[in-house]
């Protein structure tokens, strides 16, 4: 199973997701760190992603074959993250056949109605514990 974790700017959200995934799923999945920039990718690789790549083309090409895409909601918003998410990136992520689990974190002028505002560590715990492990999914069943 290929799990793509996408982040930009400093890569802190992606790194937190990868760290929790590694603690929970260990080596049963392949985690691909996709950064909108090299700094974000480096941070996610430090968190123990299996592989990493940076930039528009890397994201556009890799999400086509992803089984699961994780990241902040900004990864489907063109021009988000201070312009780091290009329209091609946002379109590729949205059009990917992969299941997407997006955290409701955004610095953009976007609010997701009906969602509690929780700190990043609690959101990451919910992502892995409730949406993946808590529903009894094995890595194969996450799809």
N, C-alpha and C positions, 0 to 999 in steps of 0.2 A: 504494500500500500504506500502510495506517495502522498504525503501531507505537505502542502505548500503553506508556509507561513510568510505573509507579506507585510512589510512595514517600511517606513521611510524615516526621514529626519534622523534621529539618534538611534533608532532601532530598539528602544526600551520596551515597547509593547510586544513586539515580536520576540525579543529575548525572554520576557516573562512567560509568554506562551510556550516557547520551546523548552524552557527549564521545567515547567510543570508537566509537559508531555513526556519528557525524558524520565522524570521521577515516577510517573504513573505507568507509562507504556514501555519503558526501558528501550530495548533494541528491537521490539516487535514491528516497528514501522520505520520508514525512511522519511526523515524530515528535511525538506528543501527550504532553505532560507532565501527568500527573494526580496532584495532591498531596492527601493527606488534610487538609492545611492550606495556607494561603497562603505560608508560609515555604518549605515543600518545593517548591511549584510555582515560586516565584520562583527558587530555586536551580537547578531544572531548566531554566527559561527562560534563565538566565544561561549555561547549558551549551549553548545554541543549539537547544533544542527549537523546532519550528515554531509550536506553539500550546500553550496551557496552561489548565487549569481546576482549581479546588479544591473539595473537599468531597464529601459523600456522593452528592448527586444528580448531580453532574458525572461521578463515577466510574461510578455505576450506569447512566446513560444512554449514556455514551461507549463502555464496553466491549462493548456490544451490537453495535457496528459495527466493532470492531477486527479486524485481521487477525492481529496478534501482540501478546501482552502480556508485558512484561518487568518484573522487579522482585524484591524479596526474597520468600522463602516466606511471610513474615508477611502478605502481601496476601490470602491465602486463609484466614487464621486470625482468626475473630471476636474482637474485643477486644484484638488485638495492638497493638504500638507504643504501649504505655501507654494503650490504649483508643481510639486514633485510628481504627483499622479497625473500623467498625461491622459488625454481622452482615449488614446489607444490602449493604455493600461487598464483604465476603468472599464472600457468596453470588453476587453479580453477576459477580465475577471468575471464580469457579469454574464458573458456569453459562455463561459466554460461550463461543460456538463458536470463538473465536480459539485458536490454538496458544499455549501458555503456556510460557515458559522462566523458571524461578524460581531465584534464587540461594539456596543453603542458609545464609542468614544470619538469625538470629533472636535476639532478646533474651528471648523467651518461654521457658517451660520445655518446649521441644520440641527433640528431637535427631533428625536424619535419619540413620538407621543406614546404614553403608556408604559414607558420603561423607567425603572428605578435608576437613579444616579448612584452608582456604587464605585468605590475606589478600584483601581486596576487589579490589585491582588485578589479581591473578592470576585471580580468579573472573570478572571482567569480560572480561579477555583471552580466557579459555576460552569464555565465552558468545558472543562475537563471532567469534573466530578458529576455534574448533572446531565450535560448533553452527550458526553461520550461514555464514561465509565458507569455513571449512575443509572443509565437506561439499559445496563446489561450488555452493552456492545462490546464484542471482541474487536480487535483491529479490522478483521474482515467484514464485520457487520456495521461498521461506522457508516458505510455507504448507505 
